[in-house]
Amino acid sequence: MVEIYKLAYELEVSSVEIITAMKKLSIPVHLPNPSVSTDDAQKIRASFKKGSGFLFKNLSLFITAIVSITLLLSINSDKVLADDTAPPTPIATASEPTASSLLSLKENVVVASETIKDSFTVMVQEKLIDLGLLSTPVTGVNDKVTQEAIMSFQKKAGLEIDGMVGPETLPKLLLGKAAYTTTAPLTINSNGPIWGDTQLKFMRVNGTYMDVLWGDVTDDKAIDKFHLYVDGILFSTIDAAGCENHKCSSNTSNRRFKINDLTPETTYKFEVVACDVDGNCSTNNPTATQSTVDKPPVWDESLPLTVSELGTRFNLNIPVGAVTDDVEVSYYEVYVNHALSTFRTISDARLFVLPKNDMTCGQQEIYIIAYDTIGQSSKSPTTTITRNECPGSVATTTTTTVVTGKLADCGDSTTSANRWVVSVIDEDSSFGNPNAVWNSFRGSYPNRCFHLLGPGTAVPSASLKTGQLSYNGVSWGDEVTAGTAFRYIVNRDSGITANRSDWWDLIGADVLPSGAKIALCVDNSGSMRISTVQASVDYFVEQATAAGVTIFAPSGGTTSYNCSGMSSEDWITGHNVAMD
């Protein structure tokens, strides 16, 4: 057998429409639980699939269906109640409704049809009004007041109190007062939960969502459900899992209502109702109003963006706390001279920027637009820098002097600039005459971009001797500012893939074209060995091969990357390798 209510849900129509269709198709109703046979259910499905809607198309038939099902349920009340202790009920003789009764019912239905949203709800509300349990007019909307009236009826009739008119509640509702005057009442707790003085709280308030939290609520029984009403309409229900007394608030548990899809800049009224395991619900419910607030990310002008390692690409540094949001910042857009640029996220505080536009000499304006998780955005304060190495012109004098023609703009399209070197070192405390070695290297290869990687922890400049390096008046610090020398911290991976660092991404090697070359020199003295960073080395070589970039060993070959000629932590000599 197929229950009428399940069939109605399947076809997305009301139960009354199903009953009306049955009347037209001469299909009998099986009681006490209104249902039809499988074959009859298929006939009903077919009739609806053909577009044969029954509701209000034959008003007389609709009225007759309601009256008939009411009479049938009344005739079989002894079966519906299934109460062996109740005295026998005389079987009434069903008759067709009189013309006057049909006309009266017709008038009621016509009036209701002008405003109703659901005909089944209209029938339920009319029965509740007749029983004196509902004082509001018939609306056809299953609102909070209607649900409370249904629960009042269920309590009187000894039914499960859930506020829904299902196969157990409908037959008794149609019986009217007989449903609870001929049945022994259940012994249940008559007192609902009691709320304390604490009111509702709101968190994560944003343009389209927020969290609603509640305070202390007590009951002499365990609490079963919390219901949230938004502007008087049931919005959500949370299982309280039988919590007791002072363990039911949001302060003593992780329970809260999470509300989504709200309208920005709108005020809503919220109410939380607690119901215990006996179905008794609270009446002194906490209520509060709250407006959705459109809050874009906020930039702190006292923490400006900074630029480092400036060349044709650069690092854009975001100080901690420079941008905040009431939820979180989800992504950035970087603009250079008002043009949207490509970038990679190196860390939460650093972006690696590859401007789409050609950064010529002179003043550069850089800013970020930050977006939060709902698409709200705000612009950072603009950072202004000056780039002084101008292709084909004489360098201007600023705080950093770069000799034209001696240092490359790493990553440009010239052949010499597509020859990079990468040195991996832990320390060089015994490295003697570093500046002499640096001058030898820069004298032979003035246009090569130099990347220095330090595994483990940050290594002070003094320990790496970078503070002693200078070539033709250009110091290591000048090169870092100009974007021809770089320093990064990477992992000691001990050959473990999960611990490796992505050197290729870190140094920005994806700007190199196919055919470019990189000289790789890995420290091989003391505690530092190839094996210390083997997983990172292998990954670096794999990515270079895929990009068509050749990795040169210090000896000029491609088999071993140990720093050759290194007598004592020498991380420069190994790069004196011809790659042209």
N, C-alpha and C positions, 0 to 999 in steps of 0.2 A: 504493500500500500504506500501511497505517496501523500504526505501531509499537505494540506492546502497552503499552509503558511510557508513551507519550504518551496513549494511550486511558485507561489507569489514572489518570493525573494529571487528565485531563479529567473523569472520572466520580467522582474523589475516592475511589477504592478502591485496593486493592493489586493488583500484577500477578498474584499468585496467584489472586485472585478473578476476574480476567479470564480466566485460563487455565482455572479451574474452570467458568466460564460457557461457554467454548468447548467444553469436553469434553461438557457437557450438551447444547449446541446442535449437536454433531457438526461443529464448524468446525475445519478443519485448521490447524496451525501452520506458518508459512513460516520457514525458517532460511536463513542463519545468524543473521540479526537477527530475533528473534521478531516477526512482524507478521501482519496479516490484510488481506484485501481490503477495499475501501471498502464493498461491500455487506454483508460479514460484520460489519464494524465497526458498521454501522447496526443490524444485528440485535442485537448486544451492547448497544448504547445503549438500544434499545427494551426489552430484557429488564430492564435496571437501572431504567429509568424507570417500569416497571410495579411496581417494588418487589421484584423478584426478586433478593434478595441470595443469593449462593451460598456465602459463606464459612461453614463449619461446619454448614450446613443439611443437606448430604449429605457426611458425613465420609469415606465410602468414595470418593466421587467426587473430593473434595478431595485425598485421598492419591494416588489414581490420576493426577490431573493433575500433581502434583509429580513422581511417579515417571516418568510418560510424557515430560514435557518434559526431565527429566534424561537418560533413555535416548535420546531423539531427538537431543539435543545431543551425547551421547556417540557416537552412530552417525555423526553428520555432523561429527566433530571435525576432519577434514581440511579441510572447508569453513570452519569457524569460525576455525581458525588461519590459513588461507590461506598456509601456509608451503611454497613450492615445493621447498625444499631438504630438507625432512624426509622420511624414508622413508615409503613407503605404509603406511597403517594398516589392518589387516584390518577389514572391515565385520562388525559383530556382528549377530546376529539378535535382534531385540527380541521379548520375550515378556511376557505379562501377569505382574504380580508374583504371587508365591505367597501363599497365605493367611497363612503365618507372617510373611512380610515385610510384608504389609499390616497385620497385627495389631501387629507391632512398631512400624511407623511410626505407626499409629493411636494407640498408647499414648503415643508421644513427643508427638504433636500435641495430644492431650487434656491432658497435663500442661502443655504450653506455653500452651494456651488459657486456663488459669486465671489467668495473670498478664500475658499479652502485650498490647501496645498496637497492634502492627502485624505481621500474619502474614508479610509479605514480609521484614521485618527478622528474624523468627524463623528463616526459612529461611537467610538470609545468615549469621546468627550460628552456626547449626548447621554450615554448611559451613566456616566459619572455625575452629570448634572441632575439626572433623575434621582440618583441615590443621595443627593445633597452633599457630595464630596468635592464638587468643583463649582465654584461660584463665578468663574469668568465666562464670557461668551464663547460659543463654538468658533474656533479659528482654523482647525485642521492642522495646526502646528504642534508637534510634540515638544512643548516647552517645559521649563522647570516646574511650573505650577501643575501642569497635566501629569508629569511624572510623580510629583508628590501626592496627587490625588490617587493615582494608580497604586502607589505604595500603601496609602491609607486603606484602600479597598483590599489589597492583598493581606494586610495585617488583620483586618476584620474577618476575612474569609479563611484565615489560617494557611495562606499560601506562602511560598518563598517570596521574600520581599526584594524584588530587583527592579521595580519600576517599568517592566516591560509586559506587554499584553501578548503572551505566547499561548501555546496549546493548552496549558494548565489554567491560565488566568481567563482567557476569553470565554470558555463555556460558563464559568461561574459569574463573570461579569454580565453576561446576557441573561442570567437567571435573576439578576437584581438582588434585593435584600435576602431572598431565599438562600443565596449562596452562603451567607454567614448566620442566618437564623436557624438553619437545620443542621448545622455542623458544630461540633463541640470546639470552642476556641482553644488555640494553643496557649500554653503557659510560656510566655516569653518576657524578656527584659523590656520594660516599657520606657526606660529612660535612655535617651541618646547621649552621646559623648558631650562633654562640657569643655568649652574653650577657656583658656586662661586670659590674662590681660594683654598678652603679647599680640601684636598685629602682624599682618603680612609684610614681608620684605621683598625687595626686588634687587636682582643682581644681573650683571652683563646687559644692562639696559642699552639697547641700540635702536637703529632705525627700523628693523624688521623682527627682532627677537628679544627675549628676556627670560630670566628665570624667576619663578615665584616660590618663595619659601614661607613656611608657616611656623608658628610658635607652639607652646605647650597645649596639649589636649588630653583630658583624662576620661575614663569610663570604668564602670564596674565590671565590664566585659572587655575582651580583647578587641582592638579596632581592626576592621577588615579592609576598608576602602577609604580613599580620599578622592573627592570629586572637585574638579575646578570648573567654575562657571565664569565665562567671559561675557560681559554685558547680558547676563541672565540666561545664557545658553550653555548647556553642558559642553565643555571643550575637551576634557581629558579626565581619565581615572587612573589612579595609581594603587597598586596592591600594597596594603600596609603590612601584610604578612603576619597578622595577629599580634602587632606590637601592643604593649601595655603601658598605660599612663605616661610617665615622664620620658619614655623612650621613643615617642612617636613624632617629636618635632623635627624640623630640619636641622636644628642645632645639635641634636643628639643622634642623627642618622644622616645618611647621604641622600635622603628623599627630597625631591623638589620637582616642580613642574617646569619643563623646558618648552617654551612657546615659540613657534616659528611662524613665518609668513604673515607677520603683522604689517600694518601700513605705517610708514614713517610719519612723524609729527602728528600722531593721533592719540587721543586719550581713551583708555579702556577702564572698565570697572571689573574688578576681580573679586571672587568669593570662593572660599574653600569650605567644603562640607565633609565632615567625618562621619562614617557609619560603622557601627560595631558588627560583630559576628552574628547578632540576632536581627540585623537589618534596621536597627534604630539609628536614626541620623541626627546630627546636632542641629540645634536651632539658633543658638547665639553665635552664628558663624562670623569669622573675621572677614571684613570687606575693605577694599582700598582701591583707589584709582591711581593709575600711572600712565604717563605719556611716553611714547616711543621717542627716542632722541637721536637725531642724526649727528654723529660725532666722527668727523674724519680724523686721520692721523694728525698729531701735533708735533711740530718741529721746535726745538729749543735753539733760539738764535745765538745763545751763548756758547753753543757747541757746534761750530761750523764744520763743514766737510773739508777735508784736506787732500791734497794730491801729492803723490810720491812716485819716484821712478818714471819721470816724465820723458817720453820719447814720442814715437808715433802712436804708442799706446801708453797707458799709465794705470797706477793703482789709485782708486778713489776710496778714501778711508772715512768710515762713518763712526764718530765717537760713540761710546756707550751712553745711552740715554738721550741721544740726539733726536730720536723720533719715538713717540709713544702713541698707543691707540687704546681705546677702551676695551677692545678684544685682542687683536693682534694685527701686525702688518704682514700681509701675505706676499707681496712682491713689489719690485721697484721698476721704474723706467729711468734711464740716464740720458740726459740731454747735454750735448756739447755744442756751444754756440747756437742753441735753440734747435739743434737737429737731434732726432732720436738716434742713439748709438747702441751698438751691440756690446754686451758685457757678460762676464761669467762671475758667479758668486764664489769667491775664494773662502770666505768665512762670513759670520754674521756682521763683522765690522769692516770687511774689505771687498771691494768689487774690482775686477780686472776689466778695464774698459778698452774697447777697440772702436774708436770713433768711425762712423761711416763717412763723415766728411773729412777732407784733407786738412789736417791741422797745420796751417801755415804759421809763420812767425807772428809775434805780436800777442795781443791780449786774447785770452780764451775765457769764456763764461761757461761754468759747469753747474748743473743743479740736478736734483733727483725729484721725481714724483713718486710718492709712496701710496700704495693702495691697501685697504684693509679687506677683510674676508667678504664684505658685502659690496665691494666696488667703490667705496668712498675714497677720495684721494685728496692729497694736499702737496704743495710744492715746497721744497726745502729752500733755505736762503741760498742765494747764488754765490758760488766761490769763483773768484777771478784769479787767474794765473797768467804768467807771461812766458811764452816759448820763444827763445831767442836764436836758436839755430835755424837759419833760414836757407833752404837750398839755393845755391848759386849766389849768395850774398855774403857780405862780411858780418861776422857776429857782432852784436851789440853788447855793451857792458852792463851786467846786472850783478846780483850777489853771487852768481855762479858763472864763471867764464869757461866756455868750451871752444877749443881751437878748431876752426873750420877745416875739414878735410882730414882730421886726425882721428876723429871718433865717429862711428857709424850711428845712424838712426836705425836701431835694431828693428828688423821686420819690414824695411822698405823693399822695393822690387829689384834693387841693384844686386849684382852677383856677389860683391864683397860683403854686403850686409846679410847675405843668406849663409854665412859661415859663423856658427855660434860655438861657444865652448861651455861645458858644464863641469864643475869641479865639486866633488863630494868629500868633505873633510870633517874630522871631529875637533881637532885643535892643531895649533902649529907653534907651540911654545918654544920649540928648539929650531925654528926655521930662521936661518941666518941670511943677512943681506937681501931681504925681500924686495926692496925698491930697485936694486940692481937687476934682479930677475924680472921684475915687472917691466922695467924699461926695455929689457931685451925682448920680452914678449910683445909689448905695445909697439916697439920699433919695427918688429917683423910683421905684425898683424894689427895695425891701428884701427881697423874697422870692425873688429869682431865683438859681438855682444858677449859679455862674461856673466855667467850665473854661478853663484857660490851657494851650495846647499850644505847645511849643518845638521846632521842627525841628532836626535835626542832632545836636548834642551838648547835654549838660546845661548850662543857663544859670544862673549863680549868682543867688540871690535879689536881691542888691544890684543886679545889672545889669538885673533886671526891675522894680525899684522896689517889689516886693511887701513888702519890709521896712518901707516908709514908709506903708503903707496902714492906715487905721483909721477906723471909723465908729461913733460913739456908744460908744466904749470897746472895740469889738470889732475886733481886729487881723486882718490877713490870716491870720496863723498860727492865731488863734482859729477863723477860718472853716474852715481846713483841718482842724483838729481836730474841729470840729462837723460837718463834712461838707457845707458849703455852697460851698466853694471847693476846686478841684482843680488839680493841675499834672501834665502828662505830657510825655514826650519822644516825638516822632514823626519820620518820615523826610522829607527833601527828595526827592521822587520824580521831579522834572523831567518830569512827564507820562507816565512809564513805569509801566504797570500792575503789573509785577512788583515795583516798588520802593515802592508805595503803603503807607500805614498805614491800618488800619481804625479811624478815629476813632469811628464809631458804637459799636463794641464796647468801645473803650478807655474812653469816658466812661460806659458803661453805659446808653445811651439806650434799650435795649429795655424799660426799665421805664416809659417814657412811653406813655400811652394814645393812641389815635387822636384827633386834634384838638389835640394839644399843639403847641407852637411853640418854635422855636430861632432865636435871632439869631446869625448867623455873621459874624465880622469877620476878614478876612485882611490882614495887613500888606502894604503895597504901596509901600514906600519902600526906597531903596538896593538892596541885593542881593536883597531879598525881594520876590517877586511872586506873583500867583496861579499863574503858570506853574510856579513852583517846587514847588507842591504840587497841581497840576492833577488828577492821577490820584486823589489822596486826596479832593479836593473833590468830584469827580464821583461817586465811590463813596459818599460821605457823603450827598449829595443823593439818589442812587438808593435808598439804604436808608431814608431819611426818607420818600420818596414811597411806598415799599412799606408803611411802617408808618402812613401817614396823618398824618405829622408835617410841618408847614410850616416851611421854612427862610426866615428873613427876612434880607435884606441890610441893612447899616447905614442905608441911605436909607429903609428901610421897604418896599422892593420885593423882588423875587425874581429879579433878573437879574444883578446884580453884587455880589460879596461883598467888594470892596475896602473897607477901613476909611475911611469918610467922615469929614471934619473932622479927619483926622490930619495935623497939621503937622509933628510930629517923633516918630515911633514911638509914637503914642498908641493903646494897645490897649484903652482903656476908653470913650472918648467915643462911639465907633461903636456902642455898645450902648444908647445912650439912644433906643431905638426902642419906640414903643407897640405891644404885641402882644396887648393884652387884648380 
